[in-house]
Amino acid sequence: MNDRREQARQRVLLAGKVMLPGGGVIDCTVRDRSECGARIKVQSVIGIPDRFQLLIETTATMIEVCVEWRKQNELGVRIVGPPID
């Protein structure tokens, strides 16, 4: 299998929130994470834009991400900037 990731992801189980540009919030679970991306699970990917802020609740870290791939209830995202204060 051809793995296109730049870095290996570590399995995690972290509560998160997809912060929508219009002010909405969607609960999610971060399942895998690396320095450059993550895999998140959501109820549905419908309505989630290609770029958004992801809040990792356990560390109160907010990061800007860009969607690389979508499945029915999962997103693969790439981190596009440093953590947001």
Backbone bond lengths (Angstrom), bond angles and torsions (degrees), N, CA, C in turn:
res aa  C-N    CA-C-N  psi(-1)  N-CA   C-N-CA  omega(-1)  CA-C   N-CA-C  phi
1 M - - - 1.446 - - 1.525 109.42 -
2 N 1.299 117.16 137.02 1.460 122.78 -178.69 1.519 109.44 -90.91
3 D 1.327 117.63 112.55 1.458 122.74 179.91 1.520 108.57 -99.08
4 R 1.340 116.88 117.08 1.466 121.32 -174.53 1.522 113.12 -90.59
5 R 1.300 118.79 2.43 1.457 120.51 -179.18 1.512 111.43 -68.06
6 E 1.346 114.59 143.82 1.463 120.10 177.40 1.521 110.76 -73.80
7 Q 1.325 116.41 -33.79 1.464 121.84 -178.15 1.516 109.10 -136.41
8 A 1.334 116.14 150.44 1.460 120.79 177.67 1.527 109.66 -68.18
9 R 1.312 115.23 141.93 1.462 119.74 177.47 1.517 109.96 -94.16
10 Q 1.328 114.92 147.85 1.457 121.37 175.50 1.520 108.24 -100.31
11 R 1.310 116.41 139.54 1.449 119.95 176.27 1.524 109.13 -70.70
12 V 1.324 115.19 132.46 1.466 121.51 177.41 1.522 107.56 -141.13
13 L 1.296 115.89 168.80 1.460 122.70 174.27 1.528 106.54 -140.87
14 L 1.340 114.97 89.22 1.455 121.33 -174.57 1.523 110.84 -122.37
15 A 1.315 116.75 137.54 1.462 121.16 174.30 1.522 108.69 -73.27
16 G 1.324 115.77 139.17 1.449 119.78 179.71 1.519 111.47 -146.09
17 K 1.323 114.68 176.58 1.457 121.72 177.99 1.523 108.74 -140.59
18 V 1.339 115.70 132.77 1.450 122.14 170.96 1.524 105.75 -86.19
19 M 1.322 116.29 115.34 1.462 121.88 -177.99 1.530 107.74 -94.37
20 L 1.330 116.54 107.78 1.459 121.53 -176.63 1.523 110.90 -77.34
21 P 1.332 117.24 146.32 1.470 120.94 -178.21 1.529 113.61 -56.78
22 G 1.327 118.23 -32.52 1.457 121.29 -179.08 1.517 113.97 -82.20
23 G 1.318 118.00 0.82 1.455 121.51 177.36 1.516 114.58 107.28
24 G 1.325 118.77 -6.26 1.456 120.62 177.93 1.519 111.81 -76.98
25 V 1.332 114.81 164.58 1.464 121.27 -179.19 1.530 108.39 -135.56
26 I 1.332 116.49 136.51 1.458 122.26 176.31 1.522 107.90 -123.79
27 D 1.329 116.70 125.06 1.461 120.75 177.00 1.525 109.96 -66.69
28 C 1.331 115.78 145.34 1.462 120.64 177.82 1.523 109.24 -149.86
29 T 1.319 114.53 170.15 1.459 122.11 174.29 1.518 107.82 -125.86
30 V 1.320 116.30 126.79 1.465 121.10 176.41 1.521 106.55 -85.49
31 R 1.349 116.47 120.04 1.462 121.43 -174.33 1.517 113.49 -102.07
32 D 1.320 117.36 -34.91 1.468 123.03 177.35 1.518 106.55 -135.27
33 R 1.340 115.76 148.70 1.462 118.49 -179.41 1.520 110.39 -150.45
34 S 1.327 116.04 144.70 1.464 122.70 172.16 1.518 106.58 -138.50
35 E 1.323 116.73 -177.88 1.462 119.79 178.60 1.519 111.96 -66.82
36 C 1.350 116.86 -23.98 1.464 118.78 -174.91 1.525 114.34 -113.56
37 G 1.333 119.48 -0.88 1.451 118.97 -179.51 1.512 113.34 -173.30
38 A 1.358 114.13 -175.81 1.458 120.21 -178.29 1.522 109.85 -160.68
39 R 1.330 114.97 162.87 1.457 122.28 170.09 1.512 106.55 -116.21
40 I 1.336 116.14 125.73 1.456 119.62 -178.71 1.523 110.05 -121.81
41 K 1.328 115.29 147.64 1.462 121.91 177.00 1.524 108.43 -107.52
42 V 1.328 115.19 137.73 1.461 122.80 178.08 1.527 108.08 -136.69
43 Q 1.323 117.69 166.34 1.463 121.10 175.90 1.524 110.02 -62.53
44 S 1.329 117.03 -43.13 1.460 122.93 179.89 1.523 108.72 -155.62
45 V 1.317 116.64 145.86 1.466 120.07 178.38 1.532 111.58 -85.95
46 I 1.317 117.13 -5.64 1.469 120.87 -179.72 1.528 109.46 -63.24
47 G 1.326 115.59 129.71 1.458 121.62 178.78 1.514 115.00 88.94
48 I 1.319 117.88 -4.71 1.471 120.57 178.19 1.521 107.84 -89.23
49 P 1.339 117.67 121.68 1.469 120.89 -177.64 1.527 111.90 -72.05
50 D 1.326 115.95 170.94 1.467 121.75 179.93 1.523 112.80 -70.18
51 R 1.323 117.41 -19.92 1.467 121.82 179.57 1.525 108.52 -138.35
52 F 1.334 116.82 133.26 1.461 121.12 -178.90 1.524 109.35 -160.58
53 Q 1.337 114.95 173.83 1.464 120.31 175.09 1.520 108.27 -98.46
54 L 1.327 115.28 136.22 1.458 122.67 178.95 1.521 108.65 -111.16
55 L 1.323 116.06 123.48 1.462 121.75 177.48 1.515 108.56 -100.40
56 I 1.337 116.30 122.58 1.461 122.23 172.49 1.524 105.63 -93.41
57 E 1.322 116.42 108.76 1.466 120.20 -170.49 1.521 113.97 -66.10
58 T 1.324 118.83 -39.17 1.462 120.16 -175.84 1.520 113.56 -63.26
59 T 1.339 116.65 -29.15 1.461 120.10 -179.85 1.530 112.22 -111.71
60 A 1.334 116.62 -0.23 1.473 122.49 -177.08 1.528 110.98 54.56
61 T 1.338 116.29 36.85 1.459 122.37 179.85 1.519 109.71 -98.02
62 M 1.334 116.65 129.26 1.457 122.69 176.86 1.521 107.70 -111.08
63 I 1.347 116.38 127.53 1.461 120.49 -179.99 1.525 109.88 -132.21
64 E 1.321 115.22 145.76 1.460 122.02 175.91 1.525 107.63 -85.09
65 V 1.341 116.45 129.11 1.460 120.34 -178.10 1.519 111.27 -131.29
66 C 1.322 114.84 159.91 1.461 123.35 177.95 1.532 107.23 -126.76
67 V 1.324 117.72 133.12 1.461 121.84 -178.22 1.525 109.56 -73.06
68 E 1.333 115.99 128.39 1.464 122.99 176.75 1.525 111.13 -99.27
69 W 1.332 117.28 -34.47 1.460 121.23 177.89 1.529 109.59 -153.80
70 R 1.336 115.34 159.13 1.464 122.45 -179.27 1.519 109.60 -134.94
71 K 1.310 115.91 141.92 1.461 123.59 167.92 1.519 105.79 -126.64
72 Q 1.319 117.23 -175.33 1.458 121.05 -175.46 1.533 113.02 -54.60
73 N 1.317 117.26 -44.92 1.462 119.81 -179.56 1.530 112.73 -136.14
74 E 1.332 116.77 27.05 1.458 121.77 177.95 1.522 110.46 -138.61
75 L 1.320 114.34 150.53 1.459 121.69 175.38 1.524 108.72 -131.83
76 G 1.316 116.07 139.53 1.455 121.18 168.54 1.516 106.31 -102.79
77 V 1.328 117.13 123.35 1.464 120.45 -176.37 1.523 110.93 -121.90
78 R 1.331 114.66 149.68 1.467 122.85 175.85 1.521 107.66 -110.77
79 I 1.303 116.78 134.45 1.463 121.89 177.77 1.526 107.75 -75.68
80 V 1.349 116.28 128.22 1.466 120.75 -175.30 1.525 113.25 -113.18
81 G 1.296 118.39 6.16 1.451 120.09 178.89 1.512 111.52 -166.82
82 P 1.310 117.22 171.98 1.459 120.89 178.11 1.526 110.72 -70.08
83 P 1.343 117.75 163.16 1.467 119.44 176.26 1.537 111.49 -53.88
84 I 1.308 115.46 143.85 1.472 122.40 -178.56 1.522 108.26 -95.38
85 D 1.321 115.98 132.66 1.476 120.05 178.75 1.511 111.31 -77.62
